[in-house]
Amino acid sequence: MTSCSTGILILDERLSPKVQDNVGNDVQIDPAFRHMDLKKRKLIMGNISLALAIICATILTYYFVTHGNQNAQAKLDANGNFSGLGNTSSPLKFNNLTAPPRLSSGKPSLYGYFGQNAIANGVDLKYGINSRNTSRSDYQKPLAYYCQLGYYQTINLAFLNTFGGGTQGFTIMFAAFSVDNYAYKYTYDGSGTETNPQWIINGFLKLGQDIKFCQNLGIKIMLSLGGDRVANYQFAQGDGVFYANLFYNMFLDGSGPLRPFGSGVTIDGLELDVEKNLDPVVWNHEMIAFVQTIKKLSPRSLIAGMGLTFVKNPLKYFLVVPQCFLGISNKDANVGDVIAAVPGDIDYLIVQYYNNPECSYPFGFNFDAWKGVYSGPIVIGLAGDWTSAISGGFLEPGQLQAVYDMVKADEQFAGFSVYDVSSSNPPALAANYANYGHATPSTYSKTLRDVLDGVEVGSGFPSQGPHVTDLQLAYRCGGTWVFANSSCSNSACRSNSDCGPNEHCFSFLSKTC
């Protein structure tokens, strides 16, 4: 609860020009004021009091509106719509931060993933998972920090990773680092009321302020739904329409009473990052319904290239994130049917080209094949370092330059994405096999920004040649692909069970090292 004083002055003619207000603060009074006619003084004092009262009322209104998440009560219908409260929008203060240098116009965009603290993923290049400790002082920084770097046109918040299955609830799960900067886990139980503790609410409101700050710099902020296969998201019958309405009211242009990032915060769109499909008949139907309903609720949405000029009512975006592997059916196994069914409702794709060696450079980079699947803008999804590309696919500068040179003139090439912002900026290390143990700080996001701006960042690598298969190359155990690829003395394998603790069986490895 907050309090407010109207600041009515306590004035005694016998006092010096220094007087006090009603909470004991010193107030300087112009000596000429003491010689005014008493009636005039009362009139002036009345006007001052009225003005202060109006200011106080405004502050109180702001307080109760922005804290409305704490005790909101509303009815939630079967379609995910709230009733019982009107529009709760209100402005938020921006952090006292400076704007980044103006990003190059007319260039493909850079998309950064924020929220999973990949710098602290525990992966050591040689010893694998659960083998590396990271100091908390090196953990991912606040969102506004990355927006100020001037590298990214869009940042995706990852992930809203639990939803569906008829629960009518969801969970936003950021890595535990966020306790220092925000709150790491927001849970909505489907009841239409706020049930999170106050420190969680405050943490997400703080993140909302940084979202507004980034948007004020012209950077789009998206919310990524789903994530890897182990995340607990699913689609039951009716979930598509329900969650489209729910997310519209809680994150987009709707006016639901619960707004996790704050009642004045509207994100720029949603990303569907579905990496499993447990029941294609139901899941495909519900995902298609979800996409169509979102677009119906935001009729100003359109398929657009990058570099749009935002108007007063910003355009909202919807994107899908498939893996690069297409297979015999020439579609992504999880969201391929969704892309085929509603391509006009999807603003762009981010195709993941890491941890998928069979369709990544230099083995089988398949951007041209994806152009045959989807005719809109395509973003090439990259890892921020080798620890995020544990199964391969990270592009060192020379390889990155080769890939960029292959696609830079293509009208469908919309840029690169990087997973994530913490692992591709200092104090993260640019570790590889050659510099293991003495790596220098990473500047990979800057390298991506540079190459998109036309700066040559490397050389010596050719365009994609004939595609190769895993049968033409080797399988070996290792902590990560990059170490296994450079260590021919590692044990041969055909599955993870052939390898030691924390190791995996990697394919597409050099036979000669």
QUIZIVEN-V527582 format. One record per residue. N is the residue number from 1. RES is the residue in one small letter. SS is DSSP state (H for helix, E for strand, L for the rest). PSI is psi in degrees with one decimal (999 if undefined). D_FIRST is the distance of its C-alpha to the first C-alpha in Angstrom with 2 decimals. Layout:
BEGIN
[[N:RES:SS:PSI:D_FIRST] [N:RES:SS:PSI:D_FIRST]]
END
This chain:
BEGIN
[[1:m:L:147.9:0.00] [2:t:L:164.9:3.77] [3:s:L:163.0:6.94] [4:c:L:135.3:10.40] [5:s:L:138.5:13.88] [6:t:L:-6.4:16.84] [7:g:L:34.8:19.02] [8:i:L:126.9:21.84] [9:l:L:143.4:24.64] [10:i:E:107.5:26.40] [11:l:L:129.5:29.99] [12:d:L:123.8:33.09] [13:e:L:-23.1:36.44] [14:r:L:-10.6:37.84] [15:l:L:164.6:35.40] [16:s:L:173.0:36.08] [17:p:L:-17.7:34.46] [18:k:E:120.4:31.58] [19:v:E:-176.7:28.94] [20:q:E:150.6:25.27] [21:d:L:-173.9:22.23] [22:n:L:4.1:20.07] [23:v:L:14.7:18.01] [24:g:L:10.4:21.29] [25:n:L:139.9:21.88] [26:d:E:137.9:25.53] [27:v:E:129.2:26.57] [28:q:E:128.3:30.10] [29:i:L:130.7:32.00] [30:d:L:128.7:35.22] [31:p:H:-31.5:38.13] [32:a:H:-26.1:39.53] [33:f:H:-33.1:36.55] [34:r:H:-19.6:37.72] [35:h:L:4.7:41.05] [36:m:L:159.4:39.84] [37:d:L:137.0:40.63] [38:l:H:-40.1:38.00] [39:k:H:-41.5:37.66] [40:k:H:-39.0:37.01] [41:r:H:-42.0:34.44] [42:k:H:-39.0:32.53] [43:l:H:-45.1:32.77] [44:i:H:-44.5:31.47] [45:m:H:-36.7:28.62] [46:g:H:-41.7:27.69] [47:n:H:-40.8:27.72] [48:i:H:-45.2:25.56] [49:s:H:-41.8:22.96] [50:l:H:-42.7:23.09] [51:a:H:-42.7:22.71] [52:l:H:-36.8:19.68] [53:a:H:-40.0:18.09] [54:i:H:-43.6:18.92] [55:i:H:-43.8:17.42] [56:c:H:-43.7:14.11] [57:a:H:-38.3:14.22] [58:t:H:-43.4:15.09] [59:i:H:-43.9:12.18] [60:l:H:-39.6:9.72] [61:t:H:-46.1:12.14] [62:y:H:-43.9:12.24] [63:y:H:-49.7:8.57] [64:f:H:-31.3:8.88] [65:v:H:-48.7:12.40] [66:t:H:-18.6:12.15] [67:h:L:15.1:9.59] [68:g:H:-21.0:11.87] [69:n:H:-22.8:13.66] [70:q:H:-38.8:11.33] [71:n:L:26.0:12.51] [72:a:L:136.4:15.33] [73:q:L:124.1:18.31] [74:a:L:160.0:21.58] [75:k:E:131.0:25.27] [76:l:E:119.6:27.17] [77:d:L:179.2:30.87] [78:a:L:-16.4:33.85] [79:n:L:8.7:33.98] [80:g:L:13.5:30.52] [81:n:L:143.9:29.10] [82:f:E:149.6:25.78] [83:s:E:156.5:25.72] [84:g:L:-15.9:23.23] [85:l:L:146.5:21.09] [86:g:L:-158.1:22.39] [87:n:L:128.2:22.15] [88:t:L:20.8:18.74] [89:s:L:144.2:20.01] [90:s:L:154.7:18.31] [91:p:L:156.4:19.31] [92:l:L:151.4:18.10] [93:k:L:141.4:19.00] [94:f:L:149.9:22.11] [95:n:L:155.6:22.55] [96:n:L:73.4:24.77] [97:l:L:159.2:27.88] [98:t:L:154.0:31.35] [99:a:L:150.1:33.25] [100:p:L:170.4:36.14] [101:p:L:150.4:39.74] [102:r:L:128.5:40.70] [103:l:L:150.2:41.88] [104:s:L:133.2:45.47] [105:s:L:151.4:45.91] [106:g:L:7.6:48.32] [107:k:L:155.8:48.16] [108:p:L:155.0:47.18] [109:s:E:159.9:43.57] [110:l:E:128.0:42.04] [111:y:E:125.0:39.43] [112:g:E:143.1:37.37] [113:y:E:134.1:35.70] [114:f:E:139.1:32.40] [115:g:L:-25.3:30.54] [116:q:L:1.4:33.21] [117:n:L:49.6:33.83] [118:a:H:-19.9:37.59] [119:i:H:-24.9:38.27] [120:a:H:37.2:37.46] [121:n:L:-2.8:39.30] [122:g:L:5.0:41.52] [123:v:L:124.0:44.76] [124:d:E:137.1:47.54] [125:l:L:-37.4:50.35] [126:k:L:-41.3:53.08] [127:y:L:-7.6:51.61] [128:g:E:-153.8:49.34] [129:i:L:153.1:46.11] [130:n:L:34.5:44.12] [131:s:L:7.8:46.18] [132:r:L:132.2:44.03] [133:n:L:143.9:41.04] [134:t:L:132.5:38.73] [135:s:L:140.3:36.73] [136:r:H:-27.0:32.97] [137:s:H:-16.6:33.23] [138:d:H:-1.4:35.33] [139:y:L:167.2:32.99] [140:q:L:138.8:31.92] [141:k:L:172.3:29.89] [142:p:L:155.7:26.92] [143:l:H:-43.3:27.90] [144:a:H:-31.4:27.80] [145:y:H:-45.9:30.41] [146:y:H:-31.4:32.91] [147:c:H:-33.0:32.35] [148:q:H:-15.5:33.29] [149:l:L:-26.1:36.58] [150:g:L:16.0:38.17] [151:y:L:-35.5:39.90] [152:y:L:136.2:38.16] [153:q:L:-25.6:38.05] [154:t:E:140.6:36.08] [155:i:E:129.5:33.88] [156:n:E:123.9:33.52] [157:l:E:121.9:30.52] [158:a:E:126.2:32.15] [159:f:E:153.6:31.72] [160:l:E:94.4:30.25] [161:n:E:2.0:32.83] [162:t:E:121.4:32.29] [163:f:E:164.2:32.67] [164:g:L:-171.0:35.21] [165:g:L:18.9:37.65] [166:g:L:6.1:36.25] [167:t:L:-26.3:32.93] [168:q:L:13.7:30.85] [169:g:L:-177.3:28.44] [170:f:E:166.1:28.37] [171:t:E:131.6:27.32] [172:i:E:121.2:26.84] [173:m:E:106.7:28.29] [174:f:L:160.6:28.39] [175:a:L:155.0:30.27] [176:a:H:-13.4:28.54] [177:f:H:-31.0:28.66] [178:s:H:-13.8:25.46] [179:v:H:-32.1:23.39] [180:d:L:-34.0:23.96] [181:n:L:-43.4:22.94] [182:y:L:-148.5:21.04] [183:a:L:144.9:20.89] [184:y:L:-18.0:24.34] [185:k:E:118.4:24.12] [186:y:E:125.9:22.28] [187:t:E:129.6:23.51] [188:y:E:124.4:23.52] [189:d:L:4.7:25.28] [190:g:L:2.6:26.45] [191:s:L:-12.9:24.50] [192:g:L:4.9:22.53] [193:t:L:158.7:19.17] [194:e:L:125.3:16.97] [195:t:L:-1.8:18.00] [196:n:L:149.5:17.42] [197:p:L:160.9:15.38] [198:q:H:-34.8:12.30] [199:w:H:-30.7:14.62] [200:i:H:-47.9:17.01] [201:i:H:-48.4:14.67] [202:n:H:-38.0:13.62] [203:g:H:-41.1:17.34] [204:f:H:-29.9:18.56] [205:l:H:-36.1:16.27] [206:k:H:-42.3:17.77] [207:l:H:-37.8:21.14] [208:g:H:-37.4:20.51] [209:q:H:-38.9:20.17] [210:d:H:-32.9:23.49] [211:i:H:-46.8:25.01] [212:k:H:-40.3:24.38] [213:f:H:-47.0:25.82] [214:c:H:-43.4:28.89] [215:q:H:-32.7:29.40] [216:n:H:-20.6:29.31] [217:l:L:0.3:32.28] [218:g:L:11.6:34.10] [219:i:L:129.3:33.65] [220:k:E:140.3:33.25] [221:i:E:120.9:30.86] [222:m:E:156.8:32.07] [223:l:E:123.3:30.82] [224:s:E:126.0:33.62] [225:l:E:130.1:34.14] [226:g:E:-121.0:36.29] [227:g:E:-155.7:37.83] [228:d:L:174.4:40.58] [229:r:L:-26.1:42.49] [230:v:L:-13.6:40.67] [231:a:L:148.5:37.29] [232:n:L:69.2:36.51] [233:y:E:148.4:36.69] [234:q:L:165.7:39.12] [235:f:L:114.3:40.08] [236:a:L:167.9:40.91] [237:q:L:127.5:42.30] [238:g:L:-10.9:39.81] [239:d:H:-32.5:37.39] [240:g:H:-55.4:38.46] [241:v:H:-40.9:37.36] [242:f:H:-51.5:34.31] [243:y:H:-28.1:32.84] [244:a:H:-46.2:33.87] [245:n:H:-42.0:31.77] [246:l:H:-48.8:28.84] [247:f:H:-33.1:28.82] [248:y:H:-43.1:29.46] [249:n:H:-25.8:26.31] [250:m:H:-22.7:24.10] [251:f:H:-26.3:25.63] [252:l:L:-134.8:28.10] [253:d:L:0.2:28.32] [254:g:L:178.4:27.08] [255:s:L:36.6:24.01] [256:g:L:153.3:22.72] [257:p:L:-22.9:19.09] [258:l:L:116.4:18.91] [259:r:L:95.3:19.44] [260:p:L:-34.2:19.28] [261:f:L:2.4:19.70] [262:g:L:147.0:17.23] [263:s:L:-16.6:17.87] [264:g:L:11.3:19.81] [265:v:L:123.6:22.01] [266:t:L:117.5:25.48] [267:i:L:168.6:27.91] [268:d:L:-9.9:31.57] [269:g:E:-177.5:33.17] [270:l:E:147.1:33.95] [271:e:E:131.4:36.53] [272:l:E:99.2:38.42] [273:d:E:77.5:39.55] [274:v:E:116.9:41.38] [275:e:L:21.6:43.75] [276:k:L:160.5:44.98] [277:n:L:91.8:46.25] [278:l:L:-21.8:46.83] [279:d:L:86.6:48.18] [280:p:H:-35.7:49.45] [281:v:H:-48.4:50.20] [282:v:H:-48.3:46.67] [283:w:H:-45.9:44.77] [284:n:H:-43.6:46.70] [285:h:H:-43.5:46.26] [286:e:H:-36.9:42.50] [287:m:H:-39.7:42.02] [288:i:H:-43.5:44.14] [289:a:H:-37.1:42.15] [290:f:H:-50.9:38.92] [291:v:H:-46.4:40.30] [292:q:H:-37.9:41.79] [293:t:H:-40.7:38.67] [294:i:H:-44.8:36.49] [295:k:H:-32.9:39.11] [296:k:H:-38.7:39.31] [297:l:H:-26.7:35.59] [298:s:L:75.2:35.89] [299:p:L:-17.4:39.24] [300:r:L:-5.2:39.18] [301:s:L:149.4:39.60] [302:l:L:162.6:43.03] [303:i:L:123.9:45.21] [304:a:L:148.3:45.01] [305:g:L:179.8:46.08] [306:m:L:166.8:43.82] [307:g:L:25.9:42.90] [308:l:L:147.9:41.62] [309:t:L:123.1:40.16] [310:f:L:137.6:36.77] [311:v:L:-175.0:36.30] [312:k:L:-40.8:33.30] [313:n:L:94.7:33.05] [314:p:L:149.6:33.72] [315:l:L:145.9:36.26] [316:k:L:147.6:35.12] [317:y:E:151.2:37.20] [318:f:E:129.8:38.36] [319:l:E:160.3:40.43] [320:v:E:143.4:42.20] [321:v:L:91.3:43.02] [322:p:L:163.6:46.37] [323:q:E:158.9:48.41] [324:c:L:-21.0:51.47] [325:f:L:128.5:54.03] [326:l:L:-32.9:55.61] [327:g:L:-174.6:58.32] [328:i:L:-34.0:61.31] [329:s:L:-5.2:59.31] [330:n:L:43.9:58.09] [331:k:L:157.1:54.42] [332:d:L:136.8:51.36] [333:a:L:-23.5:51.40] [334:n:L:-43.3:47.73] [335:v:L:11.3:46.87] [336:g:H:-40.3:50.35] [337:d:H:-30.9:50.70] [338:v:H:-45.3:47.36] [339:i:H:-42.0:48.50] [340:a:H:-32.3:51.83] [341:a:H:-36.7:50.39] [342:v:L:51.8:47.79] [343:p:H:-29.8:48.69] [344:g:H:-13.8:47.82] [345:d:H:-1.9:44.20] [346:i:L:122.1:43.74] [347:d:L:-33.1:43.10] [348:y:E:161.9:44.38] [349:l:E:144.0:45.17] [350:i:E:108.9:44.32] [351:v:E:122.7:47.28] [352:q:E:115.1:46.79] [353:y:L:24.8:49.77] [354:y:L:158.4:48.97] [355:n:L:21.1:49.64] [356:n:L:69.5:52.21] [357:p:H:-28.7:55.37] [358:e:H:-21.9:57.71] [359:c:H:14.8:56.22] [360:s:L:159.1:55.12] [361:y:L:137.5:57.11] [362:p:L:15.6:59.84] [363:f:L:-38.2:60.76] [364:g:L:44.9:59.99] [365:f:L:120.8:57.51] [366:n:L:37.8:57.41] [367:f:H:-41.6:55.54] [368:d:H:-35.9:58.49] [369:a:H:-37.9:58.32] [370:w:H:-29.6:54.68] [371:k:H:-28.8:55.73] [372:g:H:-15.8:57.91] [373:v:H:-36.3:54.99] [374:y:L:131.8:52.46] [375:s:L:0.6:53.32] [376:g:L:-169.6:49.97] [377:p:E:137.5:48.35] [378:i:E:126.3:48.50] [379:v:E:135.3:46.46] [380:i:E:114.4:48.05] [381:g:E:121.3:45.58] [382:l:E:158.6:46.14] [383:a:E:155.3:44.89] [384:g:L:-19.2:43.39] [385:d:L:179.2:45.74] [386:w:L:-27.0:48.24] [387:t:L:-25.7:45.75] [388:s:L:-20.9:44.04] [389:a:L:57.4:47.57] [390:i:L:-28.5:48.71] [391:s:L:9.6:51.37] [392:g:L:168.3:52.47] [393:g:L:-6.9:51.99] [394:f:L:137.4:50.28] [395:l:L:110.2:52.06] [396:e:L:163.6:53.05] [397:p:H:-41.6:53.53] [398:g:H:-43.2:57.17] [399:q:H:-37.9:56.56] [400:l:H:-43.5:53.55] [401:q:H:-39.7:55.86] [402:a:H:-42.9:58.43] [403:v:H:-44.8:55.97] [404:y:H:-42.1:54.59] [405:d:H:-28.7:58.15] [406:m:H:-28.6:58.90] [407:v:H:-8.7:56.09] [408:k:L:-29.8:55.24] [409:a:L:0.1:57.49] [410:d:L:129.0:56.42] [411:e:L:-24.0:54.56] [412:q:L:-11.2:52.49] [413:f:E:117.9:51.26] [414:a:E:-1.6:47.61] [415:g:E:-167.7:46.74] [416:f:E:151.0:45.65] [417:s:E:156.1:42.56] [418:v:E:129.1:41.74] [419:y:E:104.5:40.16] [420:d:L:-169.6:38.19] [421:v:L:-27.3:36.73] [422:s:L:-32.3:36.22] [423:s:L:-4.5:39.86] [424:s:L:12.9:41.40] [425:n:L:154.2:39.93] [426:p:L:146.5:40.13] [427:p:L:12.5:39.66] [428:a:L:152.4:41.12] [429:l:E:143.5:44.88] [430:a:L:66.2:47.62] [431:a:L:141.1:49.49] [432:n:L:-173.6:52.66] [433:y:L:-41.2:55.84] [434:a:L:-35.4:57.60] [435:n:L:17.8:54.90] [436:y:L:125.6:53.47] [437:g:L:-14.3:52.28] [438:h:L:42.3:52.21] [439:a:L:153.3:50.22] [440:t:L:163.8:48.65] [441:p:E:143.7:45.13] [442:s:L:139.3:44.83] [443:t:L:35.2:44.77] [444:y:H:-37.5:45.38] [445:s:H:-40.1:42.74] [446:k:H:-38.1:44.34] [447:t:H:-42.5:47.72] [448:l:H:-43.8:46.65] [449:r:H:-42.5:45.35] [450:d:H:-47.6:48.62] [451:v:H:-35.4:50.91] [452:l:H:-27.1:49.16] [453:d:L:5.6:49.69] [454:g:L:7.6:53.38] [455:v:L:131.9:53.62] [456:e:L:120.6:56.12] [457:v:L:-7.2:54.40] [458:g:L:175.4:57.31] [459:s:L:175.9:60.79] [460:g:L:3.7:63.50] [461:f:L:138.0:62.39] [462:p:L:172.7:64.13] [463:s:L:165.2:62.91] [464:q:L:125.7:62.46] [465:g:L:-162.0:65.89] [466:p:L:138.2:67.10] [467:h:L:144.6:64.51] [468:v:L:162.3:65.11] [469:t:L:167.9:64.25] [470:d:H:-25.8:63.20] [471:l:H:-20.1:66.79] [472:q:H:-8.7:68.05] [473:l:L:-167.3:65.84] [474:a:E:161.0:64.90] [475:y:E:131.1:62.45] [476:r:E:157.2:61.30] [477:c:E:154.0:58.66] [478:g:E:168.8:56.08] [479:g:L:-37.1:52.52] [480:t:L:164.1:52.02] [481:w:H:-44.2:54.32] [482:v:H:-35.0:54.93] [483:f:H:-41.2:56.21] [484:a:H:-34.9:58.25] [485:n:H:-25.2:59.77] [486:s:L:6.3:61.02] [487:s:L:86.6:62.21] [488:c:L:-15.7:65.37] [489:s:L:-10.9:65.81] [490:n:L:155.0:62.80] [491:s:L:138.4:63.77] [492:a:E:155.0:64.69] [493:c:L:167.3:62.74] [494:r:L:-12.0:62.31] [495:s:L:166.9:58.99] [496:n:H:-25.6:56.10] [497:s:H:-16.1:57.80] [498:d:H:-6.2:60.52] [499:c:L:167.4:58.14] [500:g:L:-179.5:56.60] [501:p:L:138.9:53.04] [502:n:L:2.5:50.43] [503:e:L:161.2:53.20] [504:h:E:162.2:53.82] [505:c:E:114.2:57.01] [506:f:E:146.5:56.97] [507:s:E:178.4:59.28] [508:f:E:45.0:60.58] [509:l:E:152.4:61.58] [510:s:L:140.6:64.39] [511:k:L:-15.7:67.66] [512:t:L:-15.8:68.79] [513:c:L:999:65.64]]
END
